[in-house]
Amino acid sequence: MSRWLIVSDNHTEAGILFEVFNHYNQVDVAIHLGDSEFQYDDTELSLYRRVKGNCDFYPEFPGEEVVEADGVRAFYTHGHMYNVNTTRMQLAEKAKSLACQFAFYGHTHIARYEEMDGVHVINPGSISQSRSNTEETYAELLINENEQTATLNFRIRQHTIIDTVEFKI
C-alpha cells in the first residue's frame, strides 16, 4: 500500500507544508498543486513534487506533470488553465490521454472528488484559505496496488479525517 499526500494553495503560509509532511512516518508521493508563492527551491516546498499556480511567478515551476508510482499514474496541475471553476472534464480528458488513473488540481480552494470517464479527479482543497463551508484541507490517498483500490481521506489541518471516499482504480 502506498500513501500519497496532495496539498494546494497555502498562499505564503510557512510551516504548514512541513507540518503535513512530517505528520506521517511514510509518504510515497507528496504533491503540491501550486499557489505556495514560495521560491521553487524553498526547503519546505522541496519536500513535494510541485507545479505552478496562478500566484507563483518563478520560471522553474512546471505548469503540469505526471507522476507514476507502483503502476499508478497521476496527472497534476494547478487547474487555472483547465477551466476547473466551471468543469473538470477537460482535466479528466488530459489525464486520460496520458494514460493516468488520476487527475489532481487546486485553484478552487474547495475539496472535491469526482469520477469522470474512468479518471478519478481530486482537489485537496486549500490548506490555508478554504472557500467553502469546510475547514482548510489536504488529501491523503491510500492506494492498494494489489487489489486496485484506493481510499481518499480529506483531512483538516489537525489531521482529522472529515470525509472518506473508497473506490476501485
mmCIF file of the C-alpha atoms, coordinates in Angstrom:
data_MODEL
# 
_entry.id   MODEL 
# 
loop_
_atom_site.group_PDB 
_atom_site.id 
_atom_site.type_symbol 
_atom_site.label_atom_id 
_atom_site.label_alt_id 
_atom_site.label_comp_id 
_atom_site.label_asym_id 
_atom_site.label_entity_id 
_atom_site.label_seq_id 
_atom_site.pdbx_PDB_ins_code 
_atom_site.Cartn_x 
_atom_site.Cartn_y 
_atom_site.Cartn_z 
_atom_site.occupancy 
_atom_site.B_iso_or_equiv 
_atom_site.pdbx_formal_charge 
_atom_site.auth_seq_id 
_atom_site.auth_comp_id 
_atom_site.auth_asym_id 
_atom_site.auth_atom_id 
_atom_site.pdbx_PDB_model_num 
ATOM 1   C CA . MET A 1 1   ? 0.000   0.000  0.000   1.00 0.00 ? 1   MET A CA 1 
ATOM 2   C CA . SER A 1 2   ? 1.255   3.457  -0.830  1.00 0.00 ? 2   SER A CA 1 
ATOM 3   C CA . ARG A 1 3   ? 0.451   6.826  0.714   1.00 0.00 ? 3   ARG A CA 1 
ATOM 4   C CA . TRP A 1 4   ? 0.147   9.932  -1.440  1.00 0.00 ? 4   TRP A CA 1 
ATOM 5   C CA . LEU A 1 5   ? -0.214  13.408 0.109   1.00 0.00 ? 5   LEU A CA 1 
ATOM 6   C CA . ILE A 1 6   ? -1.807  16.116 -2.008  1.00 0.00 ? 6   ILE A CA 1 
ATOM 7   C CA . VAL A 1 7   ? -1.678  19.737 -0.842  1.00 0.00 ? 7   VAL A CA 1 
ATOM 8   C CA . SER A 1 8   ? -2.529  23.033 -2.518  1.00 0.00 ? 8   SER A CA 1 
ATOM 9   C CA . ASP A 1 9   ? -2.885  26.770 -2.102  1.00 0.00 ? 9   ASP A CA 1 
ATOM 10  C CA . ASN A 1 10  ? -1.005  27.602 1.099   1.00 0.00 ? 10  ASN A CA 1 
ATOM 11  C CA . HIS A 1 11  ? -0.506  31.188 -0.191  1.00 0.00 ? 11  HIS A CA 1 
ATOM 12  C CA . THR A 1 12  ? 2.720   32.171 1.662   1.00 0.00 ? 12  THR A CA 1 
ATOM 13  C CA . GLU A 1 13  ? 1.857   30.376 4.900   1.00 0.00 ? 13  GLU A CA 1 
ATOM 14  C CA . ALA A 1 14  ? 5.143   28.980 6.166   1.00 0.00 ? 14  ALA A CA 1 
ATOM 15  C CA . GLY A 1 15  ? 5.346   25.835 8.274   1.00 0.00 ? 15  GLY A CA 1 
ATOM 16  C CA . ILE A 1 16  ? 2.138   24.117 7.202   1.00 0.00 ? 16  ILE A CA 1 
ATOM 17  C CA . LEU A 1 17  ? 3.799   22.084 4.436   1.00 0.00 ? 17  LEU A CA 1 
ATOM 18  C CA . PHE A 1 18  ? 6.375   20.771 6.937   1.00 0.00 ? 18  PHE A CA 1 
ATOM 19  C CA . GLU A 1 19  ? 3.571   20.052 9.393   1.00 0.00 ? 19  GLU A CA 1 
ATOM 20  C CA . VAL A 1 20  ? 1.553   17.966 6.920   1.00 0.00 ? 20  VAL A CA 1 
ATOM 21  C CA . PHE A 1 21  ? 4.552   16.063 5.548   1.00 0.00 ? 21  PHE A CA 1 
ATOM 22  C CA . ASN A 1 22  ? 6.139   15.352 8.939   1.00 0.00 ? 22  ASN A CA 1 
ATOM 23  C CA . HIS A 1 23  ? 2.879   14.078 10.440  1.00 0.00 ? 23  HIS A CA 1 
ATOM 24  C CA . TYR A 1 24  ? 3.366   10.795 8.559   1.00 0.00 ? 24  TYR A CA 1 
ATOM 25  C CA . ASN A 1 25  ? 6.048   8.153  9.096   1.00 0.00 ? 25  ASN A CA 1 
ATOM 26  C CA . GLN A 1 26  ? 5.928   7.080  5.479   1.00 0.00 ? 26  GLN A CA 1 
ATOM 27  C CA . VAL A 1 27  ? 4.997   9.109  2.386   1.00 0.00 ? 27  VAL A CA 1 
ATOM 28  C CA . ASP A 1 28  ? 5.471   7.583  -1.050  1.00 0.00 ? 28  ASP A CA 1 
ATOM 29  C CA . VAL A 1 29  ? 4.377   10.557 -3.172  1.00 0.00 ? 29  VAL A CA 1 
ATOM 30  C CA . ALA A 1 30  ? 3.894   14.153 -1.988  1.00 0.00 ? 30  ALA A CA 1 
ATOM 31  C CA . ILE A 1 31  ? 2.444   16.695 -4.406  1.00 0.00 ? 31  ILE A CA 1 
ATOM 32  C CA . HIS A 1 32  ? 1.864   20.443 -4.081  1.00 0.00 ? 32  HIS A CA 1 
ATOM 33  C CA . LEU A 1 33  ? -0.608  21.762 -6.656  1.00 0.00 ? 33  LEU A CA 1 
ATOM 34  C CA . GLY A 1 34  ? 0.540   25.371 -6.747  1.00 0.00 ? 34  GLY A CA 1 
ATOM 35  C CA . ASP A 1 35  ? -0.007  28.774 -5.211  1.00 0.00 ? 35  ASP A CA 1 
ATOM 36  C CA . SER A 1 36  ? 2.562   28.376 -2.476  1.00 0.00 ? 36  SER A CA 1 
ATOM 37  C CA . GLU A 1 37  ? 4.021   31.719 -3.531  1.00 0.00 ? 37  GLU A CA 1 
ATOM 38  C CA . PHE A 1 38  ? 7.393   30.304 -2.372  1.00 0.00 ? 38  PHE A CA 1 
ATOM 39  C CA . GLN A 1 39  ? 10.527  30.119 -4.470  1.00 0.00 ? 39  GLN A CA 1 
ATOM 40  C CA . TYR A 1 40  ? 10.789  26.841 -6.369  1.00 0.00 ? 40  TYR A CA 1 
ATOM 41  C CA . ASP A 1 41  ? 13.735  25.584 -4.294  1.00 0.00 ? 41  ASP A CA 1 
ATOM 42  C CA . ASP A 1 42  ? 12.247  26.584 -0.929  1.00 0.00 ? 42  ASP A CA 1 
ATOM 43  C CA . THR A 1 43  ? 13.228  23.984 1.695   1.00 0.00 ? 43  THR A CA 1 
ATOM 44  C CA . GLU A 1 44  ? 9.649   23.341 2.797   1.00 0.00 ? 44  GLU A CA 1 
ATOM 45  C CA . LEU A 1 45  ? 8.215   23.174 -0.718  1.00 0.00 ? 45  LEU A CA 1 
ATOM 46  C CA . SER A 1 46  ? 11.078  20.931 -1.872  1.00 0.00 ? 46  SER A CA 1 
ATOM 47  C CA . LEU A 1 47  ? 9.554   18.028 0.073   1.00 0.00 ? 47  LEU A CA 1 
ATOM 48  C CA . TYR A 1 48  ? 6.868   17.942 -2.632  1.00 0.00 ? 48  TYR A CA 1 
ATOM 49  C CA . ARG A 1 49  ? 6.628   17.463 -6.364  1.00 0.00 ? 49  ARG A CA 1 
ATOM 50  C CA . ARG A 1 50  ? 5.257   20.826 -7.428  1.00 0.00 ? 50  ARG A CA 1 
ATOM 51  C CA . VAL A 1 51  ? 3.618   22.790 -10.205 1.00 0.00 ? 51  VAL A CA 1 
ATOM 52  C CA . LYS A 1 52  ? 2.991   26.449 -10.870 1.00 0.00 ? 52  LYS A CA 1 
ATOM 53  C CA . GLY A 1 53  ? -0.169  28.126 -9.679  1.00 0.00 ? 53  GLY A CA 1 
ATOM 54  C CA . ASN A 1 54  ? -1.565  31.397 -10.943 1.00 0.00 ? 54  ASN A CA 1 
ATOM 55  C CA . CYS A 1 55  ? 0.131   33.154 -7.981  1.00 0.00 ? 55  CYS A CA 1 
ATOM 56  C CA . ASP A 1 56  ? 3.542   31.513 -8.462  1.00 0.00 ? 56  ASP A CA 1 
ATOM 57  C CA . PHE A 1 57  ? 5.921   33.628 -10.505 1.00 0.00 ? 57  PHE A CA 1 
ATOM 58  C CA . TYR A 1 58  ? 9.215   31.738 -10.629 1.00 0.00 ? 58  TYR A CA 1 
ATOM 59  C CA . PRO A 1 59  ? 10.035  30.239 -14.042 1.00 0.00 ? 59  PRO A CA 1 
ATOM 60  C CA . GLU A 1 60  ? 11.336  26.936 -12.620 1.00 0.00 ? 60  GLU A CA 1 
ATOM 61  C CA . PHE A 1 61  ? 7.811   25.731 -11.822 1.00 0.00 ? 61  PHE A CA 1 
ATOM 62  C CA . PRO A 1 62  ? 6.368   23.388 -14.469 1.00 0.00 ? 62  PRO A CA 1 
ATOM 63  C CA . GLY A 1 63  ? 2.757   24.020 -15.437 1.00 0.00 ? 63  GLY A CA 1 
ATOM 64  C CA . GLU A 1 64  ? 1.769   20.364 -15.260 1.00 0.00 ? 64  GLU A CA 1 
ATOM 65  C CA . GLU A 1 65  ? 3.374   16.994 -14.590 1.00 0.00 ? 65  GLU A CA 1 
ATOM 66  C CA . VAL A 1 66  ? 2.736   13.259 -14.494 1.00 0.00 ? 66  VAL A CA 1 
ATOM 67  C CA . VAL A 1 67  ? 3.919   11.036 -11.658 1.00 0.00 ? 67  VAL A CA 1 
ATOM 68  C CA . GLU A 1 68  ? 3.969   7.247  -11.668 1.00 0.00 ? 68  GLU A CA 1 
ATOM 69  C CA . ALA A 1 69  ? 4.458   5.062  -8.613  1.00 0.00 ? 69  ALA A CA 1 
ATOM 70  C CA . ASP A 1 70  ? 3.896   1.301  -8.421  1.00 0.00 ? 70  ASP A CA 1 
ATOM 71  C CA . GLY A 1 71  ? 1.969   1.276  -11.692 1.00 0.00 ? 71  GLY A CA 1 
ATOM 72  C CA . VAL A 1 72  ? -0.375  4.122  -10.707 1.00 0.00 ? 72  VAL A CA 1 
ATOM 73  C CA . ARG A 1 73  ? -0.232  7.255  -12.867 1.00 0.00 ? 73  ARG A CA 1 
ATOM 74  C CA . ALA A 1 74  ? -1.470  10.721 -11.964 1.00 0.00 ? 74  ALA A CA 1 
ATOM 75  C CA . PHE A 1 75  ? -1.612  13.942 -13.971 1.00 0.00 ? 75  PHE A CA 1 
ATOM 76  C CA . TYR A 1 76  ? -1.385  17.074 -11.830 1.00 0.00 ? 76  TYR A CA 1 
ATOM 77  C CA . THR A 1 77  ? -1.656  20.786 -12.434 1.00 0.00 ? 77  THR A CA 1 
ATOM 78  C CA . HIS A 1 78  ? -2.932  23.851 -10.599 1.00 0.00 ? 78  HIS A CA 1 
ATOM 79  C CA . GLY A 1 79  ? -6.078  23.885 -12.713 1.00 0.00 ? 79  GLY A CA 1 
ATOM 80  C CA . HIS A 1 80  ? -6.483  27.524 -13.700 1.00 0.00 ? 80  HIS A CA 1 
ATOM 81  C CA . MET A 1 81  ? -5.527  26.695 -17.300 1.00 0.00 ? 81  MET A CA 1 
ATOM 82  C CA . TYR A 1 82  ? -8.183  23.948 -17.453 1.00 0.00 ? 82  TYR A CA 1 
ATOM 83  C CA . ASN A 1 83  ? -11.364 25.906 -16.561 1.00 0.00 ? 83  ASN A CA 1 
ATOM 84  C CA . VAL A 1 84  ? -11.762 23.965 -13.303 1.00 0.00 ? 84  VAL A CA 1 
ATOM 85  C CA . ASN A 1 85  ? -14.124 26.556 -11.838 1.00 0.00 ? 85  ASN A CA 1 
ATOM 86  C CA . THR A 1 86  ? -16.654 25.520 -14.490 1.00 0.00 ? 86  THR A CA 1 
ATOM 87  C CA . THR A 1 87  ? -15.913 21.906 -15.372 1.00 0.00 ? 87  THR A CA 1 
ATOM 88  C CA . ARG A 1 88  ? -13.270 19.299 -14.731 1.00 0.00 ? 88  ARG A CA 1 
ATOM 89  C CA . MET A 1 89  ? -13.933 17.399 -17.964 1.00 0.00 ? 89  MET A CA 1 
ATOM 90  C CA . GLN A 1 90  ? -11.000 18.987 -19.840 1.00 0.00 ? 90  GLN A CA 1 
ATOM 91  C CA . LEU A 1 91  ? -8.739  17.995 -16.941 1.00 0.00 ? 91  LEU A CA 1 
ATOM 92  C CA . ALA A 1 92  ? -10.042 14.413 -16.957 1.00 0.00 ? 92  ALA A CA 1 
ATOM 93  C CA . GLU A 1 93  ? -9.601  14.173 -20.721 1.00 0.00 ? 93  GLU A CA 1 
ATOM 94  C CA . LYS A 1 94  ? -5.990  15.335 -20.441 1.00 0.00 ? 94  LYS A CA 1 
ATOM 95  C CA . ALA A 1 95  ? -5.293  12.748 -17.722 1.00 0.00 ? 95  ALA A CA 1 
ATOM 96  C CA . LYS A 1 96  ? -6.916  10.013 -19.801 1.00 0.00 ? 96  LYS A CA 1 
ATOM 97  C CA . SER A 1 97  ? -4.869  10.986 -22.873 1.00 0.00 ? 97  SER A CA 1 
ATOM 98  C CA . LEU A 1 98  ? -1.744  10.474 -20.739 1.00 0.00 ? 98  LEU A CA 1 
ATOM 99  C CA . ALA A 1 99  ? -2.953  7.040  -19.519 1.00 0.00 ? 99  ALA A CA 1 
ATOM 100 C CA . CYS A 1 100 ? -3.428  8.353  -15.968 1.00 0.00 ? 100 CYS A CA 1 
ATOM 101 C CA . GLN A 1 101 ? -5.953  6.979  -13.494 1.00 0.00 ? 101 GLN A CA 1 
ATOM 102 C CA . PHE A 1 102 ? -5.912  10.243 -11.516 1.00 0.00 ? 102 PHE A CA 1 
ATOM 103 C CA . ALA A 1 103 ? -6.085  13.977 -12.181 1.00 0.00 ? 103 ALA A CA 1 
ATOM 104 C CA . PHE A 1 104 ? -5.179  16.314 -9.294  1.00 0.00 ? 104 PHE A CA 1 
ATOM 105 C CA . TYR A 1 105 ? -5.839  20.051 -9.299  1.00 0.00 ? 105 TYR A CA 1 
ATOM 106 C CA . GLY A 1 106 ? -6.077  23.002 -6.925  1.00 0.00 ? 106 GLY A CA 1 
ATOM 107 C CA . HIS A 1 107 ? -7.083  26.610 -7.635  1.00 0.00 ? 107 HIS A CA 1 
ATOM 108 C CA . THR A 1 108 ? -10.715 26.496 -6.437  1.00 0.00 ? 108 THR A CA 1 
ATOM 109 C CA . HIS A 1 109 ? -9.803  26.062 -2.735  1.00 0.00 ? 109 HIS A CA 1 
ATOM 110 C CA . ILE A 1 110 ? -12.680 23.549 -2.468  1.00 0.00 ? 110 ILE A CA 1 
ATOM 111 C CA . ALA A 1 111 ? -12.081 19.877 -1.637  1.00 0.00 ? 111 ALA A CA 1 
ATOM 112 C CA . ARG A 1 112 ? -13.767 17.613 -4.169  1.00 0.00 ? 112 ARG A CA 1 
ATOM 113 C CA . TYR A 1 113 ? -13.745 14.080 -5.589  1.00 0.00 ? 113 TYR A CA 1 
ATOM 114 C CA . GLU A 1 114 ? -15.325 13.176 -8.921  1.00 0.00 ? 114 GLU A CA 1 
ATOM 115 C CA . GLU A 1 115 ? -15.018 10.201 -11.223 1.00 0.00 ? 115 GLU A CA 1 
ATOM 116 C CA . MET A 1 116 ? -15.151 11.342 -14.841 1.00 0.00 ? 116 MET A CA 1 
ATOM 117 C CA . ASP A 1 117 ? -14.864 8.926  -17.750 1.00 0.00 ? 117 ASP A CA 1 
ATOM 118 C CA . GLY A 1 118 ? -12.809 6.495  -15.679 1.00 0.00 ? 118 GLY A CA 1 
ATOM 119 C CA . VAL A 1 119 ? -10.485 9.162  -14.223 1.00 0.00 ? 119 VAL A CA 1 
ATOM 120 C CA . HIS A 1 120 ? -10.509 9.944  -10.505 1.00 0.00 ? 120 HIS A CA 1 
ATOM 121 C CA . VAL A 1 121 ? -10.427 13.744 -10.288 1.00 0.00 ? 121 VAL A CA 1 
ATOM 122 C CA . ILE A 1 122 ? -9.326  15.131 -6.929  1.00 0.00 ? 122 ILE A CA 1 
ATOM 123 C CA . ASN A 1 123 ? -8.961  18.607 -5.468  1.00 0.00 ? 123 ASN A CA 1 
ATOM 124 C CA . PRO A 1 124 ? -7.479  18.531 -1.946  1.00 0.00 ? 124 PRO A CA 1 
ATOM 125 C CA . GLY A 1 125 ? -8.934  21.949 -1.134  1.00 0.00 ? 125 GLY A CA 1 
ATOM 126 C CA . SER A 1 126 ? -6.738  24.719 0.249   1.00 0.00 ? 126 SER A CA 1 
ATOM 127 C CA . ILE A 1 127 ? -4.534  24.027 3.265   1.00 0.00 ? 127 ILE A CA 1 
ATOM 128 C CA . SER A 1 128 ? -4.678  27.746 4.196   1.00 0.00 ? 128 SER A CA 1 
ATOM 129 C CA . GLN A 1 129 ? -7.719  29.507 2.697   1.00 0.00 ? 129 GLN A CA 1 
ATOM 130 C CA . SER A 1 130 ? -10.862 27.425 2.240   1.00 0.00 ? 130 SER A CA 1 
ATOM 131 C CA . ARG A 1 131 ? -13.582 28.869 0.013   1.00 0.00 ? 131 ARG A CA 1 
ATOM 132 C CA . SER A 1 132 ? -16.287 26.507 1.222   1.00 0.00 ? 132 SER A CA 1 
ATOM 133 C CA . ASN A 1 133 ? -18.160 25.735 4.428   1.00 0.00 ? 133 ASN A CA 1 
ATOM 134 C CA . THR A 1 134 ? -15.454 23.165 5.176   1.00 0.00 ? 134 THR A CA 1 
ATOM 135 C CA . GLU A 1 135 ? -12.273 23.982 7.045   1.00 0.00 ? 135 GLU A CA 1 
ATOM 136 C CA . GLU A 1 136 ? -8.897  24.125 5.307   1.00 0.00 ? 136 GLU A CA 1 
ATOM 137 C CA . THR A 1 137 ? -7.996  20.687 3.969   1.00 0.00 ? 137 THR A CA 1 
ATOM 138 C CA . TYR A 1 138 ? -5.485  18.451 2.280   1.00 0.00 ? 138 TYR A CA 1 
ATOM 139 C CA . ALA A 1 139 ? -5.868  14.954 0.820   1.00 0.00 ? 139 ALA A CA 1 
ATOM 140 C CA . GLU A 1 140 ? -4.329  11.641 1.803   1.00 0.00 ? 140 GLU A CA 1 
ATOM 141 C CA . LEU A 1 141 ? -4.682  8.970  -0.862  1.00 0.00 ? 141 LEU A CA 1 
ATOM 142 C CA . LEU A 1 142 ? -4.016  5.371  0.196   1.00 0.00 ? 142 LEU A CA 1 
ATOM 143 C CA . ILE A 1 143 ? -3.584  3.049  -2.765  1.00 0.00 ? 143 ILE A CA 1 
ATOM 144 C CA . ASN A 1 144 ? -3.642  -0.728 -2.570  1.00 0.00 ? 144 ASN A CA 1 
ATOM 145 C CA . GLU A 1 145 ? -1.907  -1.613 -5.811  1.00 0.00 ? 145 GLU A CA 1 
ATOM 146 C CA . ASN A 1 146 ? -2.536  -5.368 -5.432  1.00 0.00 ? 146 ASN A CA 1 
ATOM 147 C CA . GLU A 1 147 ? -6.300  -5.011 -5.004  1.00 0.00 ? 147 GLU A CA 1 
ATOM 148 C CA . GLN A 1 148 ? -6.546  -1.958 -7.291  1.00 0.00 ? 148 GLN A CA 1 
ATOM 149 C CA . THR A 1 149 ? -8.468  0.001  -4.659  1.00 0.00 ? 149 THR A CA 1 
ATOM 150 C CA . ALA A 1 150 ? -7.995  3.419  -3.121  1.00 0.00 ? 150 ALA A CA 1 
ATOM 151 C CA . THR A 1 151 ? -9.122  5.280  -0.040  1.00 0.00 ? 151 THR A CA 1 
ATOM 152 C CA . LEU A 1 152 ? -9.211  9.070  -0.260  1.00 0.00 ? 152 LEU A CA 1 
ATOM 153 C CA . ASN A 1 153 ? -9.192  10.886 3.083   1.00 0.00 ? 153 ASN A CA 1 
ATOM 154 C CA . PHE A 1 154 ? -9.850  14.595 3.206   1.00 0.00 ? 154 PHE A CA 1 
ATOM 155 C CA . ARG A 1 155 ? -8.134  15.864 6.345   1.00 0.00 ? 155 ARG A CA 1 
ATOM 156 C CA . ILE A 1 156 ? -8.160  19.206 8.151   1.00 0.00 ? 156 ILE A CA 1 
ATOM 157 C CA . ARG A 1 157 ? -5.017  20.913 9.431   1.00 0.00 ? 157 ARG A CA 1 
ATOM 158 C CA . GLN A 1 158 ? -5.181  18.967 12.700  1.00 0.00 ? 158 GLN A CA 1 
ATOM 159 C CA . HIS A 1 159 ? -5.046  15.788 10.535  1.00 0.00 ? 159 HIS A CA 1 
ATOM 160 C CA . THR A 1 160 ? -8.553  14.668 11.478  1.00 0.00 ? 160 THR A CA 1 
ATOM 161 C CA . ILE A 1 161 ? -10.434 12.946 8.655   1.00 0.00 ? 161 ILE A CA 1 
ATOM 162 C CA . ILE A 1 162 ? -13.576 14.852 7.688   1.00 0.00 ? 162 ILE A CA 1 
ATOM 163 C CA . ASP A 1 163 ? -14.570 12.788 4.648   1.00 0.00 ? 163 ASP A CA 1 
ATOM 164 C CA . THR A 1 164 ? -13.548 9.459  3.107   1.00 0.00 ? 164 THR A CA 1 
ATOM 165 C CA . VAL A 1 165 ? -14.187 8.074  -0.360  1.00 0.00 ? 165 VAL A CA 1 
ATOM 166 C CA . GLU A 1 166 ? -13.331 4.492  -1.316  1.00 0.00 ? 166 GLU A CA 1 
ATOM 167 C CA . PHE A 1 167 ? -13.175 3.351  -4.927  1.00 0.00 ? 167 PHE A CA 1 
ATOM 168 C CA . LYS A 1 168 ? -11.632 0.928  -7.428  1.00 0.00 ? 168 LYS A CA 1 
ATOM 169 C CA . ILE A 1 169 ? -8.830  2.147  -9.666  1.00 0.00 ? 169 ILE A CA 1 
# 
